[in-house]
Each structure stands twice: as C-alpha cells, then as structure tokens.
Amino acid sequence: GNSVTQMEGPVTLSEEAFLTINCTYTATGYPSLFWYVQYPGEGLQLLLKATKADDKGSNKGFEATYRKETTSFHLEKGSVQVSDSAVYFCALINLTGGGNKLTFGTGTQLKVEL
Amino acid sequence: NAGVTQTPKFRILKIGQSMTLQCTQDMNHNYMYWYRQDPGMGLKLIYYSVGAGITDKGEVPNGYNVSRSTTEDFPLRLELAAPSQTSVYFCASSWEAGGPYEQYFGPGTRLTVT
C-alpha cells in the first residue's frame, strides 16, 4: 500500500536558519506529492505540490523536489521566520487505484525562535 | 466565498452519547472527506464521498456514519461515543479525481469523549 514517512519533531531553529524536513514515500506507480502546513488552531493548507519526477514545487520561499530514484520529497527553506512555526505534513495521492485520497505522514512540528 | 466550514468548533460528549459534526462547502466540489487527527499520528481518512448520494469507507470508519444528500453538505454522525473517538476532526473537499487536485480543509472540530 501507500505510505509516507517524515522526520519526527519538534524541529527548533533560530530565525534565518536553513530548514530541511525529510519525507520519503512508498507507492506503486507515479504518485503526486504534497506538503501541507497547519498553523496553530487552524486546518491544513496546501503549501506546495509536485506531480511528476524531477518536478520542483515552491511557495512562500519553501521548495521540494520530487526524487523518484530516492522516493523522497524533502521540504527546504533557506531562511525561516518565526511566522513559519507550524506543523508540516507530507502527503501523496496515488491515482493508481487510490482515487483522490491523500495518504499523510505523521507531521513535523517546526518551532522558530528569535 | 467561505470555503469549508465546520460546526461546532469544540464539543465534550459523555460516553454513549451521539452527535453530528456538520460540514459545508461552497466551492461546488464533488469530493468531500472526513479525517481524524490524533497526536503524533497524522490524519486518517474516516469516510469520503464522490458526489451527492455516494459515500464510501476510508481507513477508520468504525463508530461513524455519513450521508451526502446535497453537494454542499457532508455530516459525520457519531453513535455511542467512546473515549477512543476523542480527536480533532477535519472535513475537506476537492474537485473530481483524474488529477492531483488540492484538498481544501475546514478549521476542525475538537471532540472530547469522557
């Protein structure tokens, strides 16, 4: 079946530090990959996505590249801000028999301090 | 355009009570979903619907029921509440399958069963 594994948190960084949150996946065929962000007390919002191998998704200074050879979709940002403090979820949709159902990782909490 | 709305925001239930979590979307999406989010466990799909009158089970359907009489509404019913159903519940919606369409999430309902 489909699964997503992401690094455990919390990740605590100082403002302007470099961020990497690792995400790897298991799926047959060619899934689409997503990063969702959940700010405190809110629902999830789509941060970025990539639909095929070597695609790079980017938004708000965050980026992630779909690496089929390593089955990874790591999230990166060059300089984090306090406002980036949130929980980040890696997810996939596998249209090969999976419909439009998202499979989520367990989430990684990011805390950015001044 | 309100997106996906959920009521109530918070609820405390006693063991054995029943309740309905409401979800409404105004984006004319065909697909709607219910997830539960437990600490450190990511999101698990409870039920989903591909259109009015059509529903199907997700990963963790036991103890829940759904109906979809209109495109806009997708209520989730808890019968005989149990402590194991203490969680945060999210409703989401998206366009049809056939592409990696973004799922739009509501703000969530925090349910405690004691």
gemmi code that builds the backbone of each chain (N, CA, C; Angstrom):
import gemmi

chains = {
    "A": [
        ("GLY", (0.821, -1.192, 0.000), (0.000, 0.000, 0.000), (0.854, 1.241, 0.000)),
        ("ASN", (0.185, 2.386, 0.094), (0.886, 3.664, 0.104), (1.251, 4.071, 1.526)),
        ("SER", (2.401, 4.689, 1.678), (2.785, 5.207, 2.991), (3.740, 6.375, 2.832)),
        ("VAL", (3.761, 7.218, 3.854), (4.641, 8.389, 3.878), (5.345, 8.422, 5.222)),
        ("THR", (6.640, 8.612, 5.191), (7.442, 8.686, 6.414), (8.151, 10.033, 6.449)),
        ("GLN", (7.970, 10.759, 7.533), (8.667, 12.029, 7.655), (9.348, 12.116, 9.008)),
        ("MET", (10.337, 12.992, 9.086), (11.142, 13.062, 10.285), (10.313, 13.527, 11.470)),
        ("GLU", (10.702, 13.005, 12.629), (9.970, 13.357, 13.846), (10.380, 14.746, 14.292)),
        ("GLY", (9.463, 15.405, 14.953), (9.772, 16.703, 15.513), (9.754, 16.653, 17.018)),
        ("PRO", (9.750, 17.786, 17.686), (9.781, 19.083, 17.028), (11.174, 19.457, 16.540)),
        ("VAL", (11.176, 20.252, 15.473), (12.399, 20.849, 14.972), (12.417, 22.291, 15.463)),
        ("THR", (13.471, 22.654, 16.166), (13.582, 24.012, 16.716), (14.756, 24.713, 16.048)),
        ("LEU", (14.476, 25.861, 15.431), (15.501, 26.623, 14.715), (15.468, 28.077, 15.144)),
        ("SER", (16.579, 28.726, 14.952), (16.626, 30.175, 15.125), (16.184, 30.846, 13.839)),
        ("GLU", (15.640, 32.045, 13.983), (15.212, 32.785, 12.788), (16.387, 32.943, 11.833)),
        ("GLU", (16.106, 32.823, 10.540), (17.057, 32.920, 9.429), (17.874, 31.648, 9.232)),
        ("ALA", (17.637, 30.619, 10.011), (18.340, 29.350, 9.792), (17.771, 28.632, 8.582)),
        ("PHE", (18.547, 27.647, 8.089), (18.118, 26.818, 6.963), (17.281, 25.648, 7.481)),
        ("LEU", (16.213, 25.353, 6.753), (15.299, 24.291, 7.157), (15.311, 23.143, 6.162)),
        ("THR", (15.395, 21.925, 6.684), (15.108, 20.731, 5.903), (14.210, 19.835, 6.722)),
        ("ILE", (13.108, 19.403, 6.146), (12.255, 18.378, 6.753), (12.201, 17.224, 5.762)),
        ("ASN", (12.682, 16.069, 6.209), (12.771, 14.918, 5.314), (11.434, 14.204, 5.164)),
        ("CYS", (11.179, 13.732, 3.955), (9.980, 12.969, 3.654), (10.331, 11.905, 2.624)),
        ("THR", (9.997, 10.656, 2.905), (10.125, 9.585, 1.927), (8.785, 8.880, 1.803)),
        ("TYR", (8.577, 8.209, 0.681), (7.278, 7.601, 0.449), (7.432, 6.201, -0.134)),
        ("THR", (6.366, 5.431, -0.009), (6.240, 4.128, -0.657), (4.929, 4.134, -1.414)),
        ("ALA", (4.989, 3.845, -2.701), (3.776, 3.811, -3.518), (4.095, 3.116, -4.822)),
        ("THR", (3.089, 2.463, -5.400), (3.255, 1.908, -6.738), (2.917, 2.990, -7.752)),
        ("GLY", (3.431, 2.839, -8.936), (3.103, 3.792, -9.985), (3.736, 5.145, -9.761)),
        ("TYR", (2.990, 6.190, -10.102), (3.536, 7.551, -10.092), (2.636, 8.469, -9.267)),
        ("PRO", (2.863, 8.497, -7.959), (2.014, 9.352, -7.114), (2.321, 10.825, -7.326)),
        ("SER", (1.395, 11.679, -6.938), (1.635, 13.112, -6.793), (1.944, 13.376, -5.324)),
        ("LEU", (2.838, 14.326, -5.087), (3.334, 14.578, -3.732), (3.003, 15.993, -3.292)),
        ("PHE", (2.747, 16.144, -2.004), (2.273, 17.410, -1.451), (2.962, 17.698, -0.117)),
        ("TRP", (3.068, 18.970, 0.169), (3.337, 19.433, 1.530), (2.175, 20.323, 1.955)),
        ("TYR", (1.591, 19.957, 3.099), (0.549, 20.773, 3.711), (1.112, 21.386, 4.996)),
        ("VAL", (0.590, 22.563, 5.362), (1.015, 23.233, 6.587), (-0.204, 23.497, 7.455)),
        ("GLN", (-0.034, 23.293, 8.754), (-1.121, 23.542, 9.714), (-0.626, 24.528, 10.761)),
        ("TYR", (-1.145, 25.749, 10.712), (-0.809, 26.739, 11.719), (-1.649, 26.493, 12.970)),
        ("PRO", (-1.187, 26.936, 14.110), (-1.884, 26.634, 15.375), (-3.366, 26.985, 15.319)),
        ("GLY", (-4.208, 26.016, 15.691), (-5.644, 26.243, 15.767), (-6.359, 26.287, 14.440)),
        ("GLU", (-5.666, 25.953, 13.359), (-6.290, 26.035, 12.034), (-6.296, 24.677, 11.337)),
        ("GLY", (-7.001, 24.613, 10.214), (-6.971, 23.421, 9.375), (-5.722, 23.415, 8.502)),
        ("LEU", (-5.606, 22.382, 7.689), (-4.432, 22.253, 6.825), (-4.589, 23.109, 5.575)),
        ("GLN", (-3.458, 23.649, 5.098), (-3.437, 24.401, 3.840), (-2.363, 23.795, 2.947)),
        ("LEU", (-2.648, 23.739, 1.659), (-1.643, 23.257, 0.726), (-0.490, 24.261, 0.657)),
        ("LEU", (0.745, 23.768, 0.821), (1.918, 24.623, 0.728), (2.534, 24.541, -0.671)),
        ("LEU", (2.738, 23.306, -1.141), (3.277, 23.113, -2.485), (3.012, 21.679, -2.919)),
        ("LYS", (3.184, 21.440, -4.215), (2.967, 20.097, -4.730), (3.864, 19.849, -5.934)),
        ("ALA", (4.037, 18.558, -6.269), (4.767, 18.153, -7.464), (4.088, 16.907, -8.015)),
        ("THR", (3.885, 16.872, -9.304), (3.078, 15.797, -9.877), (3.877, 14.761, -10.655)),
        ("LYS", (5.161, 15.013, -10.928), (5.952, 14.002, -11.616), (7.411, 14.145, -11.225)),
        ("ALA", (8.160, 13.092, -11.543), (9.567, 13.019, -11.159), (10.337, 14.237, -11.655)),
        ("ASP", (11.201, 14.744, -10.766), (12.079, 15.896, -11.005), (11.351, 17.236, -10.979)),
        ("ASP", (10.044, 17.218, -10.804), (9.320, 18.486, -10.624), (9.752, 19.122, -9.311)),
        ("LYS", (9.822, 20.439, -9.290), (10.083, 21.174, -8.054), (8.859, 22.011, -7.736)),
        ("GLY", (8.284, 21.785, -6.559), (7.206, 22.649, -6.082), (7.799, 23.743, -5.224)),
        ("SER", (7.199, 24.937, -5.296), (7.711, 26.038, -4.478), (6.587, 27.000, -4.129)),
        ("ASN", (6.716, 27.609, -2.957), (5.720, 28.568, -2.491), (6.229, 29.215, -1.209)),
        ("LYS", (6.095, 30.502, -1.090), (6.443, 31.258, 0.130), (7.887, 31.007, 0.567)),
        ("GLY", (8.787, 30.753, -0.367), (10.185, 30.508, -0.030), (10.500, 29.054, 0.273)),
        ("PHE", (9.476, 28.218, 0.381), (9.667, 26.790, 0.568), (9.781, 26.109, -0.801)),
        ("GLU", (10.545, 25.034, -0.850), (10.593, 24.242, -2.070), (10.857, 22.778, -1.742)),
        ("ALA", (10.447, 21.920, -2.665), (10.682, 20.482, -2.532), (10.745, 19.896, -3.926)),
        ("THR", (11.654, 18.938, -4.126), (11.844, 18.314, -5.430), (11.457, 16.847, -5.365)),
        ("TYR", (10.663, 16.414, -6.305), (10.175, 15.032, -6.412), (11.326, 14.177, -6.958)),
        ("ARG", (11.882, 13.338, -6.072), (13.009, 12.480, -6.450), (12.520, 11.037, -6.483)),
        ("LYS", (12.281, 10.529, -7.687), (11.761, 9.163, -7.794), (12.831, 8.132, -7.452)),
        ("GLU", (14.080, 8.426, -7.771), (15.140, 7.436, -7.535), (15.368, 7.179, -6.049)),
        ("THR", (15.098, 8.187, -5.224), (15.247, 8.023, -3.779), (13.888, 8.033, -3.074)),
        ("THR", (12.814, 8.052, -3.816), (11.432, 8.142, -3.298), (11.340, 9.174, -2.176)),
        ("SER", (11.785, 10.385, -2.482), (11.824, 11.427, -1.455), (11.208, 12.717, -1.964)),
        ("PHE", (10.818, 13.565, -1.005), (10.217, 14.873, -1.319), (10.512, 15.786, -0.131)),
        ("HIS", (11.777, 16.067, 0.079), (12.212, 16.829, 1.251), (11.846, 18.302, 1.119)),
        ("LEU", (11.378, 18.875, 2.217), (10.986, 20.291, 2.241), (12.168, 21.133, 2.706)),
        ("GLU", (12.436, 22.242, 2.004), (13.550, 23.111, 2.361), (13.123, 24.572, 2.311)),
        ("LYS", (13.785, 25.365, 3.163), (13.632, 26.813, 3.096), (14.957, 27.414, 3.540)),
        ("GLY", (15.400, 28.406, 2.814), (16.722, 28.959, 3.057), (16.826, 29.784, 4.328)),
        ("SER", (15.742, 30.448, 4.720), (15.805, 31.354, 5.864), (14.424, 31.392, 6.519)),
        ("VAL", (14.285, 30.691, 7.631), (12.954, 30.590, 8.249), (12.665, 31.827, 9.105)),
        ("GLN", (11.374, 32.066, 9.275), (10.897, 33.170, 10.099), (10.038, 32.613, 11.234)),
        ("VAL", (9.854, 33.413, 12.259), (9.012, 32.988, 13.378), (7.623, 32.602, 12.883)),
        ("SER", (7.140, 33.309, 11.874), (5.804, 33.042, 11.335), (5.698, 31.700, 10.620)),
        ("ASP", (6.824, 31.027, 10.388), (6.799, 29.694, 9.777), (6.539, 28.601, 10.801)),
        ("SER", (6.477, 28.936, 12.064), (6.203, 27.949, 13.111), (4.839, 27.320, 12.858)),
        ("ALA", (4.823, 26.013, 12.692), (3.610, 25.293, 12.304), (3.942, 23.805, 12.286)),
        ("VAL", (2.933, 23.005, 11.948), (3.160, 21.577, 11.711), (3.090, 21.343, 10.209)),
        ("TYR", (4.057, 20.623, 9.684), (4.169, 20.376, 8.251), (3.912, 18.891, 7.970)),
        ("PHE", (3.014, 18.643, 7.018), (2.638, 17.278, 6.655), (3.028, 16.998, 5.210)),
        ("CYS", (3.737, 15.912, 5.025), (3.998, 15.400, 3.691), (2.876, 14.431, 3.338)),
        ("ALA", (2.459, 14.407, 2.081), (1.329, 13.554, 1.700), (1.459, 13.148, 0.243)),
        ("LEU", (0.750, 12.098, -0.117), (0.728, 11.674, -1.518), (-0.681, 11.279, -1.927)),
        ("ILE", (-0.928, 11.408, -3.212), (-2.120, 10.854, -3.847), (-1.630, 9.895, -4.918)),
        ("ASN", (-2.143, 8.662, -4.861), (-1.759, 7.676, -5.862), (-3.000, 7.351, -6.676)),
        ("LEU", (-3.087, 7.880, -7.878), (-4.276, 7.668, -8.691), (-4.352, 6.245, -9.230)),
        ("THR", (-3.301, 5.450, -9.032), (-3.330, 4.047, -9.425), (-4.169, 3.304, -8.399)),
        ("GLY", (-5.493, 3.241, -8.629), (-6.392, 2.549, -7.715), (-6.659, 3.282, -6.419)),
        ("GLY", (-6.124, 4.487, -6.276), (-6.270, 5.176, -4.988), (-7.235, 6.330, -5.011)),
        ("GLY", (-7.809, 6.608, -6.192), (-8.739, 7.718, -6.255), (-8.071, 9.006, -5.908)),
        ("ASN", (-8.784, 9.867, -5.204), (-8.257, 11.162, -4.832), (-8.014, 11.219, -3.336)),
        ("LYS", (-7.643, 10.122, -2.725), (-7.467, 10.053, -1.288), (-6.009, 10.311, -0.932)),
        ("LEU", (-5.825, 11.259, 0.006), (-4.484, 11.591, 0.466), (-4.006, 10.594, 1.513)),
        ("THR", (-2.737, 10.220, 1.410), (-2.070, 9.474, 2.465), (-1.079, 10.435, 3.117)),
        ("PHE", (-1.212, 10.641, 4.433), (-0.405, 11.616, 5.145), (0.717, 10.967, 5.939)),
        ("GLY", (1.808, 11.712, 6.078), (2.793, 11.397, 7.091), (2.285, 11.864, 8.445)),
        ("THR", (3.068, 11.640, 9.480), (2.616, 11.938, 10.838), (2.786, 13.406, 11.225)),
        ("GLY", (3.427, 14.183, 10.375), (3.593, 15.604, 10.668), (4.885, 15.894, 11.405)),
        ("THR", (5.468, 17.051, 11.116), (6.679, 17.516, 11.794), (6.420, 18.927, 12.301)),
        ("GLN", (6.549, 19.095, 13.607), (6.334, 20.421, 14.174), (7.608, 21.241, 14.054)),
        ("LEU", (7.474, 22.446, 13.543), (8.593, 23.379, 13.426), (8.371, 24.541, 14.386)),
        ("LYS", (9.390, 24.817, 15.191), (9.362, 25.988, 16.081), (10.526, 26.884, 15.701)),
        ("VAL", (10.227, 28.122, 15.395), (11.274, 29.084, 15.042), (11.326, 30.142, 16.115)),
        ("GLU", (12.527, 30.332, 16.665), (12.717, 31.284, 17.769), (13.563, 32.469, 17.313)),
        ("LEU", (13.348, 33.592, 17.976), (14.128, 34.794, 17.664), (15.564, 34.632, 18.148)),
    ],
    "B": [
        ("ASN", (-17.033, 33.930, -0.343), (-16.647, 32.520, -0.511), (-16.029, 32.009, 0.780)),
        ("ALA", (-16.791, 31.220, 1.562), (-16.344, 30.797, 2.876), (-15.438, 29.578, 2.807)),
        ("GLY", (-15.444, 28.819, 1.702), (-14.639, 27.610, 1.621), (-15.336, 26.452, 2.314)),
        ("VAL", (-14.608, 25.795, 3.240), (-15.156, 24.672, 4.006), (-15.399, 25.138, 5.434)),
        ("THR", (-16.624, 25.003, 5.892), (-16.948, 25.394, 7.257), (-17.383, 24.173, 8.053)),
        ("GLN", (-17.039, 24.168, 9.346), (-17.375, 23.063, 10.233), (-17.965, 23.611, 11.522)),
        ("THR", (-18.957, 22.911, 12.015), (-19.509, 23.231, 13.337), (-19.780, 21.928, 14.084)),
        ("PRO", (-19.652, 21.932, 15.417), (-19.130, 23.018, 16.242), (-17.602, 23.050, 16.209)),
        ("LYS", (-16.998, 24.018, 16.851), (-15.540, 24.074, 16.966), (-15.047, 23.152, 18.063)),
        ("PHE", (-15.793, 23.068, 19.142), (-15.424, 22.242, 20.286), (-16.675, 21.529, 20.787)),
        ("ARG", (-16.474, 20.317, 21.346), (-17.606, 19.617, 21.943), (-17.071, 18.598, 22.942)),
        ("ILE", (-17.764, 18.508, 24.060), (-17.466, 17.452, 25.025), (-18.675, 16.539, 25.095)),
        ("LEU", (-18.453, 15.259, 24.926), (-19.525, 14.265, 24.964), (-19.284, 13.293, 26.103)),
        ("LYS", (-20.361, 12.769, 26.633), (-20.230, 11.667, 27.584), (-20.261, 10.352, 26.816)),
        ("ILE", (-19.649, 9.341, 27.390), (-19.628, 8.014, 26.771), (-21.066, 7.576, 26.481)),
        ("GLY", (-21.301, 7.087, 25.267), (-22.614, 6.598, 24.891), (-23.513, 7.623, 24.230)),
        ("GLN", (-23.149, 8.912, 24.317), (-23.949, 9.930, 23.640), (-23.680, 9.912, 22.139)),
        ("SER", (-24.555, 10.586, 21.409), (-24.401, 10.694, 19.956), (-24.330, 12.158, 19.574)),
        ("MET", (-23.735, 12.414, 18.412), (-23.733, 13.775, 17.903), (-23.428, 13.758, 16.403)),
        ("THR", (-23.716, 14.878, 15.773), (-23.414, 15.053, 14.351), (-22.483, 16.230, 14.179)),
        ("LEU", (-21.379, 15.994, 13.479), (-20.462, 17.064, 13.102), (-20.880, 17.548, 11.724)),
        ("GLN", (-21.047, 18.866, 11.620), (-21.521, 19.427, 10.364), (-20.357, 19.916, 9.505)),
        ("CYS", (-20.496, 19.756, 8.197), (-19.507, 20.239, 7.240), (-20.227, 20.758, 6.005)),
        ("THR", (-19.858, 21.948, 5.581), (-20.459, 22.559, 4.386), (-19.359, 23.201, 3.559)),
        ("GLN", (-19.458, 23.028, 2.242), (-18.517, 23.712, 1.346), (-19.305, 24.445, 0.258)),
        ("ASP", (-18.756, 25.597, -0.140), (-19.458, 26.432, -1.127), (-18.664, 26.561, -2.419)),
        ("MET", (-17.818, 25.581, -2.710), (-16.971, 25.622, -3.901), (-17.479, 24.695, -5.002)),
        ("ASN", (-18.642, 24.074, -4.778), (-19.229, 23.151, -5.757), (-18.321, 21.948, -6.037)),
        ("HIS", (-17.569, 21.533, -5.001), (-16.708, 20.370, -5.160), (-17.530, 19.096, -5.088)),
        ("ASN", (-17.184, 18.131, -5.898), (-17.882, 16.839, -5.835), (-17.354, 15.956, -4.716)),
        ("TYR", (-16.041, 16.002, -4.478), (-15.430, 15.120, -3.496), (-15.390, 15.788, -2.117)),
        ("MET", (-15.804, 15.032, -1.106), (-15.693, 15.502, 0.268), (-15.165, 14.368, 1.137)),
        ("TYR", (-14.511, 14.749, 2.247), (-13.776, 13.800, 3.076), (-13.931, 14.162, 4.553)),
        ("TRP", (-13.855, 13.131, 5.386), (-13.719, 13.330, 6.825), (-12.453, 12.627, 7.290)),
        ("TYR", (-11.647, 13.387, 8.057), (-10.431, 12.858, 8.645), (-10.495, 13.045, 10.158)),
        ("ARG", (-9.736, 12.207, 10.850), (-9.471, 12.471, 12.248), (-7.965, 12.612, 12.438)),
        ("GLN", (-7.601, 13.496, 13.343), (-6.191, 13.754, 13.600), (-5.910, 13.476, 15.068)),
        ("ASP", (-5.102, 12.462, 15.314), (-4.681, 12.132, 16.663), (-3.242, 12.573, 16.846)),
        ("PRO", (-2.852, 12.948, 18.062), (-1.491, 13.456, 18.288), (-0.431, 12.472, 17.802)),
        ("GLY", (0.494, 12.957, 17.011), (1.600, 12.137, 16.531), (1.212, 11.073, 15.520)),
        ("MET", (-0.018, 11.115, 15.045), (-0.475, 10.043, 14.152), (-0.846, 10.543, 12.768)),
        ("GLY", (-0.700, 11.802, 12.481), (-1.124, 12.294, 11.181), (-2.634, 12.263, 11.049)),
        ("LEU", (-3.117, 12.321, 9.843), (-4.553, 12.308, 9.580), (-4.958, 10.962, 9.008)),
        ("LYS", (-6.070, 10.454, 9.493), (-6.617, 9.193, 8.985), (-7.984, 9.465, 8.358)),
        ("LEU", (-8.223, 8.865, 7.195), (-9.474, 9.065, 6.477), (-10.570, 8.201, 7.086)),
        ("ILE", (-11.700, 8.819, 7.427), (-12.812, 8.088, 8.038), (-13.801, 7.644, 6.958)),
        ("TYR", (-14.334, 8.606, 6.219), (-15.262, 8.369, 5.118), (-14.991, 9.409, 4.046)),
        ("TYR", (-15.432, 9.097, 2.832), (-15.370, 10.083, 1.777), (-16.580, 9.935, 0.867)),
        ("SER", (-16.786, 10.939, 0.043), (-17.934, 10.934, -0.872), (-17.496, 11.508, -2.211)),
        ("VAL", (-17.924, 10.863, -3.285), (-17.556, 11.347, -4.625), (-18.680, 12.135, -5.277)),
        ("GLY", (-19.774, 12.301, -4.556), (-20.884, 13.093, -5.064), (-22.115, 12.839, -4.222)),
        ("ALA", (-23.138, 13.657, -4.434), (-24.371, 13.501, -3.663), (-24.907, 12.085, -3.814)),
        ("GLY", (-25.231, 11.474, -2.683), (-25.795, 10.131, -2.666), (-24.786, 9.006, -2.695)),
        ("ILE", (-23.486, 9.328, -2.766), (-22.448, 8.291, -2.875), (-21.413, 8.498, -1.777)),
        ("THR", (-21.268, 7.496, -0.921), (-20.256, 7.568, 0.136), (-19.505, 6.250, 0.195)),
        ("ASP", (-18.327, 6.279, 0.795), (-17.545, 5.056, 0.922), (-16.650, 5.164, 2.142)),
        ("LYS", (-16.249, 3.989, 2.647), (-15.429, 3.950, 3.852), (-13.980, 4.295, 3.539)),
        ("GLY", (-13.359, 4.928, 4.519), (-11.933, 5.169, 4.448), (-11.183, 4.163, 5.296)),
        ("GLU", (-10.148, 4.634, 5.935), (-9.254, 3.761, 6.694), (-9.804, 3.381, 8.064)),
        ("VAL", (-10.551, 4.301, 8.711), (-11.008, 4.094, 10.094), (-12.489, 4.429, 10.244)),
        ("PRO", (-13.405, 3.694, 9.592), (-14.822, 4.062, 9.593), (-15.630, 3.603, 10.801)),
        ("ASN", (-15.099, 2.668, 11.595), (-15.907, 2.066, 12.660), (-16.322, 3.101, 13.703)),
        ("GLY", (-17.616, 3.088, 14.025), (-18.150, 4.013, 15.020), (-18.701, 5.297, 14.430)),
        ("TYR", (-18.653, 5.413, 13.095), (-19.090, 6.629, 12.414), (-20.050, 6.279, 11.274)),
        ("ASN", (-20.877, 7.265, 10.926), (-21.715, 7.156, 9.741), (-21.764, 8.499, 9.039)),
        ("VAL", (-21.992, 8.459, 7.728), (-22.089, 9.687, 6.959), (-23.277, 9.603, 6.018)),
        ("SER", (-23.642, 10.755, 5.504), (-24.646, 10.844, 4.450), (-24.261, 12.019, 3.560)),
        ("ARG", (-24.726, 12.009, 2.345), (-24.440, 13.120, 1.423), (-25.681, 13.333, 0.555)),
        ("SER", (-26.583, 14.146, 1.068), (-27.832, 14.387, 0.343), (-27.716, 15.561, -0.622)),
        ("THR", (-26.739, 16.438, -0.405), (-26.525, 17.571, -1.303), (-25.040, 17.675, -1.628)),
        ("THR", (-24.702, 18.435, -2.656), (-23.294, 18.646, -2.981), (-22.575, 19.385, -1.861)),
        ("GLU", (-23.282, 20.292, -1.190), (-22.653, 21.180, -0.232), (-22.361, 20.555, 1.127)),
        ("ASP", (-23.200, 19.625, 1.575), (-23.148, 19.174, 2.964), (-22.689, 17.730, 3.101)),
        ("PHE", (-21.899, 17.474, 4.123), (-21.390, 16.113, 4.355), (-21.263, 15.909, 5.864)),
        ("PRO", (-22.360, 15.647, 6.561), (-22.304, 15.494, 8.014), (-21.726, 14.138, 8.430)),
        ("LEU", (-21.057, 14.147, 9.571), (-20.480, 12.935, 10.154), (-21.199, 12.650, 11.462)),
        ("ARG", (-21.724, 11.447, 11.585), (-22.511, 11.063, 12.754), (-21.708, 10.111, 13.621)),
        ("LEU", (-21.637, 10.432, 14.921), (-21.039, 9.531, 15.894), (-22.166, 8.915, 16.717)),
        ("GLU", (-22.277, 7.625, 16.688), (-23.254, 6.915, 17.508), (-22.517, 6.269, 18.673)),
        ("LEU", (-23.077, 6.356, 19.874), (-22.484, 5.693, 21.046), (-21.018, 6.073, 21.208)),
        ("ALA", (-20.783, 7.340, 21.501), (-19.425, 7.865, 21.587), (-18.580, 7.088, 22.589)),
        ("ALA", (-17.308, 6.900, 22.223), (-16.342, 6.193, 23.057), (-15.103, 7.061, 23.246)),
        ("PRO", (-14.357, 6.866, 24.353), (-13.148, 7.674, 24.574), (-12.166, 7.608, 23.405)),
        ("SER", (-12.142, 6.484, 22.692), (-11.236, 6.344, 21.552), (-11.575, 7.302, 20.411)),
        ("GLN", (-12.743, 7.921, 20.470), (-13.127, 8.877, 19.435), (-12.748, 10.315, 19.805)),
        ("THR", (-12.078, 10.485, 20.920), (-11.512, 11.784, 21.261), (-10.445, 12.121, 20.235)),
        ("SER", (-10.625, 13.236, 19.534), (-9.738, 13.568, 18.427), (-10.117, 14.938, 17.885)),
        ("VAL", (-9.358, 15.376, 16.898), (-9.732, 16.557, 16.133), (-10.196, 16.073, 14.765)),
        ("TYR", (-11.362, 16.526, 14.352), (-11.975, 16.063, 13.107), (-11.930, 17.165, 12.060)),
        ("PHE", (-11.437, 16.797, 10.884), (-11.354, 17.744, 9.783), (-12.182, 17.259, 8.609)),
        ("CYS", (-12.914, 18.176, 8.038), (-13.630, 17.943, 6.792), (-12.827, 18.601, 5.669)),
        ("ALA", (-12.863, 18.004, 4.485), (-12.148, 18.577, 3.347), (-12.956, 18.347, 2.078)),
        ("SER", (-12.637, 19.102, 1.039), (-13.311, 18.904, -0.243), (-12.318, 19.136, -1.368)),
        ("SER", (-12.643, 18.591, -2.550), (-11.780, 18.776, -3.707), (-12.588, 18.579, -4.984)),
        ("TRP", (-11.964, 18.942, -6.114), (-12.564, 18.640, -7.406), (-12.505, 17.135, -7.637)),
        ("GLU", (-12.986, 16.720, -8.787), (-13.080, 15.303, -9.079), (-11.702, 14.679, -9.202)),
        ("ALA", (-11.669, 13.373, -9.192), (-10.428, 12.635, -9.406), (-10.025, 12.780, -10.873)),
        ("GLY", (-8.882, 12.275, -11.193), (-8.351, 12.395, -12.547), (-7.183, 13.339, -12.559)),
        ("GLY", (-6.930, 13.970, -11.449), (-5.779, 14.862, -11.356), (-5.444, 15.061, -9.896)),
        ("PRO", (-4.283, 15.523, -9.586), (-3.873, 15.725, -8.186), (-4.441, 17.019, -7.631)),
        ("TYR", (-5.752, 17.060, -7.511), (-6.389, 18.290, -7.096), (-6.213, 18.543, -5.611)),
        ("GLU", (-6.021, 19.819, -5.283), (-5.843, 20.217, -3.904), (-7.081, 19.920, -3.093)),
        ("GLN", (-6.886, 19.443, -1.875), (-7.985, 19.310, -0.936), (-8.001, 20.556, -0.042)),
        ("TYR", (-9.193, 21.120, 0.130), (-9.387, 22.294, 0.966), (-9.975, 21.845, 2.290)),
        ("PHE", (-9.341, 22.260, 3.381), (-9.735, 21.785, 4.702), (-10.513, 22.843, 5.477)),
        ("GLY", (-11.444, 22.363, 6.298), (-12.102, 23.220, 7.256), (-11.230, 23.418, 8.478)),
        ("PRO", (-11.688, 24.245, 9.441), (-10.871, 24.581, 10.609), (-10.848, 23.500, 11.680)),
        ("GLY", (-11.708, 22.499, 11.569), (-11.658, 21.393, 12.516), (-12.668, 21.493, 13.650)),
        ("THR", (-12.996, 20.324, 14.204), (-13.833, 20.211, 15.404), (-13.058, 19.392, 16.426)),
        ("ARG", (-12.843, 19.978, 17.598), (-12.121, 19.264, 18.660), (-13.137, 18.587, 19.552)),
        ("LEU", (-13.136, 17.252, 19.562), (-14.107, 16.460, 20.310), (-13.422, 15.713, 21.438)),
        ("THR", (-14.001, 15.826, 22.625), (-13.525, 15.063, 23.778), (-14.663, 14.191, 24.281)),
        ("VAL", (-14.380, 12.900, 24.460), (-15.381, 11.960, 24.987), (-14.905, 11.491, 26.353)),
        ("THR", (-15.711, 11.747, 27.390), (-15.300, 11.385, 28.751), (-16.340, 10.501, 29.445)),
    ],
}
model = gemmi.Model(1)
for chain_id, residues in chains.items():
    chain = gemmi.Chain(chain_id)
    for i, (resn, *xyz) in enumerate(residues, 1):
        res = gemmi.Residue()
        res.name, res.seqid = resn, gemmi.SeqId(i, " ")
        for name, pos in zip(("N", "CA", "C"), xyz):
            atom = gemmi.Atom()
            atom.name, atom.element = name, gemmi.Element(name[0])
            atom.pos, atom.b_iso = gemmi.Position(*pos), 0.0
            res.add_atom(atom)
        chain.add_residue(res)
    model.add_chain(chain)
structure = gemmi.Structure()
structure.add_model(model)
structure.setup_entities()
